[in-house]
Every structure is written in C-alpha cells, then in structure tokens.
Amino acid sequence: MKGLILAGGAGTRLRPITHTSAKQLVPIANKPILFYGIEDMVEAGIKEIGIIVGTTRDEVMAAVGDGSRWGVDITYIPQDEPLGLAHCVLIAREFLAEDDFVMYLGDNMLQQGLAGFTDRFEAARNGTAPAAQILLARVDDPRQFGVAELADGGEVVRLVEKPVDPPSDLALVGVYLFDRRVHDAVAAVEPSWRGELEITDAIQWLIDHGHRVNHEVLEGWWIDTGKKDPLLQCNRLVLESLEPRVEGSVDAGSAIEGRVVIEAGAEIVNSRVLGPAIIGSGTRVVNSYVGPFSSVGPDCEIVDSELEHSVVLTRSRIVDVPRLTDSLIGREVELTRSTRRPRALRLMLGDHSVVELH
C-alpha cells in the first residue's frame, strides 16, 4: 500500500499566518501538522508516500526532504491549481500505479492513527474486495461536510456534499482508502458547481457501478486544523498526551509544574511554566508565566509576560504583555508594550488579521 498526502491548499482560513507559510507546516506541540500524517503512515507500514504540493511546494519540500528521517521514500506531485481531491488522485496516477493507497488530507489530525484502518482494508481483500473504505465521524452540523447515507445493513449507499437536508450525522473524515478501481472513477466524474473534481462524486461513481465501499466510524477525536480555534484545540489535545521532560535549563527561581516539555537549549529564568505546555529549543522565558495548553516554538523570547492556550511560532518575541490567551502568533513576530508618549495602540497588521482588545 502507498500513501498520498494532500498538501497543496493555500490555507486561506489561516491567513495572515499562511501568507508566508504552508498551512500544513503550522506546528502542533512544536511539530508541523504534516509530520503527524507522515508518522501515521509509517506506523501503518507504508514505505512510499506521494505528497501533492501547490504554491508552497518549496517550503514543504524543504521541511520534509526525501523522507529518509522516517525511513520512507517521498515523491512530490505538483498541482498547479486546487481543482479538487479527485483531481489529486488523477494527477498522482503514475505514482500510484496499480497499488492500493491511503489518501490523507495534510491539515487533518486524527487521534486513532491509521494502522487498524489500513489493516482491516487489506484483510477484506480475501472476500468480495471493497474498492474503497471511508472513515466517518458523527458531527453536530453535517451540513458543513460530505455526508454518508447507510443502508439498514450498514453499507454505504449515497454520499452528499454539504447537504441542506443531511441524510445522517455521519461526516466524511479526511482519510480514504482505495484500490486501483478509483482511477476509473476519477476519470469519469465531471467538475462540480465549484469547478472541482469531488472525491465524493468519485466514491458515488464506485457505488453506482456496483463496487463495494466499506466504512468505519471514527474512534477518538478528529480535527480539521484549517482555522485558528480548531488548531488551538488540537494543540491542547496533543499537549495532553506529551511525556514530560526537561532538557533545557531551569533556574532555582522557576517552577515547572505538570506535563511540561522544555527542549534542549531552552532557558527558564525566574518564571513559572504550568503544563501541559512545550517550550522550544533556544527559547528564553524570563520573569514570565506560560500557562496550560501553550506551545512556544524554537528561538523565541518571552519576557515579563503571561500567556496561555496559545501557539507561538519560531523566532517571535513577546515582551511586557500582561495577558495573552487563545492566540496564534506567527513567525518572527514582535509583540511589545511601547514606552513612547503619547501612549497609544500602534499596530501593523497583514490582510485577514483578527485583533481583540480588552
């Protein structure tokens, strides 16, 4: 089995962060989101992974490399325009060849991993082999998702994209398993009203042509990290699973409490870090409080400040900020309190920024 990870999207819902960075490389607990998907595939025994890349391809390729750090072979497949998930399968045809494959959205995070999901698909090959296997999750508002309708016997009979009147509360999670028959499906479907080749249409084509589509209902959480608040929620959930360790320096005037990771080269001076939290390598925390569910990236500086439930990316500096919460701070950001007179709020913000003042 091969793996196909989709990392070509522009990440418009995370702007301005994604004006200068691929959304799949935004860190969760100081690790790029994309890396979690690669690790899940490695755990499932997959050795060949194709990554669909778009306008951020150079950054993705620089971060991931050839896959040797995970013991896999990486093939990059350029997609010039975001023309749909089925289009990704279409352009990956040469890489996928006749092999079964798992397709994974590069900005999604799953608690349960992939190993059991792929094992059960392979085991089903001994009987009437399914052409596809989809992962479903119960959601409060199915109108925002692709939704599956099941027959009384449990088989998938219909898929509807963002229905006004959903046939169930079972939404498609961004993980799919296919055999070679999906190539006929993606070649046959027409673009939707959005101008995209929809993977739901391709799966429906398989059903309509008599091919079996299996399903499983997700165990544990699933999060699409494409917006700030879900990303912060995902960061919180992953931090709760960290094994605490202190590899940097912590002076006698500091307190480290709970599930905390202090990476090598980090320095904690006269400060309190309350977990779950992670402080990146080379970061200095001085006279400050870093509260629960916070990830501070490498080479940052937190001085005379308080923050919690936030993600701070690499090389950012936060000085004399009394209370920062529920925030996503990009790379190389300067967040300081001015001493100039007259006192005023002075901002330089990129497109799509959101600022809440108290």
Helices and strands as residue ranges (DSSP letters): E 2-7, G 12-14, G 17-19, G 23-25, E 27-28, E 31-32, H 33-43, E 48-53, H 57-64, G 68-70, E 73-78, H 85-91, H 93-96, E 101-105, E 108-110, H 115-123, G 124-126, E 132-138, G 142-144, E 146-150, E 156-161, E 170-178, H 182-188, H 199-208, E 213-217, E 222-224, H 228-239, E 245-246, E 249-250, E 255-257, E 260-262, E 267-269, E 272-274, E 277-279, E 284-286, E 289-290, E 294-296, E 301-303, E 306-308, E 311-312, E 317-319, E 324-325, E 328-329, E 334-336
